[in-house]
């Protein structure tokens, strides 16, 4: 008569190993529950925000009711206000903004590139005397060597 005791013992060991593995996996699965819940909540919040953005005509509807369109061109009034806010200690900018110019609009009035006007002011190029005098007429900024560090040429 064959003895099955060795096979029974082997089957018992395997069963115990699988039961232990099952307990371990259940424990790991239980530890994953709060993580899964957190990702689910995040997904739902993002879906809510996406729905809100799709139905809203503002970029910051939760913060303001003002319509925002960043694709509109900047107006001269915006440029002027930006220019007034920049470099409050720059006397040249104060003089041109007092005359209601920005560097860009002044350069356009002089029929030169704004970069050239900037070079005159930053000691990179000498300014022609006629141009310095025209700027003085338009803005009140004196056509002197002190005001044009790059120099004045005839």
Buried (B, 14 or more C-beta within 10 A) or exposed (E): EEEEEEEEEEEEEEEEEEEEEEEEEEEEEEEEEEEEEEEEEEEEEEEEEEEEEEEEEBEEBEEEEEEEEEEEEEEEEEBBEEBBEEEEEEEBBBBBBEBEBBBBBBBBEBEBEBEBBEBBBEEEBBBEEEBBBBBBEBBEBBBEEEBBEBEBEE
